[in-house]
Amino acid sequence: MKTAGQNISTAEETKNVITASIAGASMGLLYAYGFEFGMGIGLVVGGLFGAAIGFRISRRPPNMRYPMALLRRTLMAATFLLLTSFAYSYLLDQGLSQTQQKWAALLPTLGWAVLVVSIGMAIASLDELQRRIQTEAIAIGFAGTAIFVGGYALFQFAGLAEVNVGLVLLVMSLMLLLGKFWTLWRYR
């Protein structure tokens, strides 16, 4: 795995901070809308959080050495997902008909597709060991998610309450993170 330091120009650092700020602001907007507190506060806090992350990845890049342009593209894809999710939530609150709600659901679905393709392109740019780490982390995440979903489905037959399918995305993300930690520890 590449471990050498990475020199980033001031222009690249600025691009990273701006891109991460936009992604953070969109996350703050979505959270502010979802939890019903001031959208201005959500934008500012999210933007500052994103700027901190952008500064951090410029000074000390993550272990997976994605080209910065692809990392920024992935952040913009995540921003697109967050904004389409916000638009979907907003549209649902507007009293749409059932058919219109189904069409509106295509917005975040498109956002997810763009993010998944962007992440796939970023993983494809990695060297062989880093791709292997990512692939093993994805496999562990898939297995953990399958265990959770299958197990919960069986518990539902026994009378446990139904759960929102959106929870599966949270579990999948957590399992992917655990898989990533495991494989990084294994290949250290």
Residue, then its C-alpha position, 0 to 999 in steps of 0.5 A: m500500500k502506498t504510504a508516502g506523503q502526498n504534496i498537495s498544492t494550494a489550489e488543490e487544497t482550496k478545491n478540496v476544502i470547497t468541495a467538502s464544504i459544499a458536501g457538508a452544507s448539503m448534509g447540514l441542509l438535509y439534517a436541518y430539514g429532517f429534524e426541523f431546526g433552522m436550515g441556515i444553521g444546518l448549512v453553516v454547521g455542515g459547511l464548516f464540518g465539510a471544510a474541516i474534512g476538506f482541510r484534513i484530507s488535504r493535509r493528511p490523505p486517507n490510507m486509500r490513496y484515491p486521486m484527489a480529482l476522483l475523491r472530489r468527484t465522489l464528494m460531489a456525487a454524495t452532495f448530489l445524493l444529499l440534495t436529491s434526498f432533500a428534494y424528495s423529502y420536500l416534495l413528499d411534504q407538498g401533498l403529492s398524489q401517490t403516483q407523483q410520490k412514486w415518480a419523486a422517489l426516482l430522484p434519490t434513486l438517481g442520486w444513489a446510482v451516481l454515488v455508487v458509480s463514482i465510488g466504483m470508479a474511485i476504487a478502480s483507480l487504486d493499486e492492487l492491494q488497495r482494491r483487494i482491501q476494498t473488495e474484502a471490506i465490501a464482501i464483509g459488509f455484504a455478509g454482515t448486511a445479509i445476516f442482519v436482514g435475514g435474521y430480522a426477517l426471521f424475527q418478524f415471523a416471530g412477532l417483532a415489529e417491521v422496520n423501515v428498509g432505510l435502516v438496511l442502508l445504515v446497517m450496510s454502511l456500518m458493516l462496510l466500515l467494520g469490514k474496512f477496519w478489519t481488512l486494514w488491520r489485517y493488511r497493516 
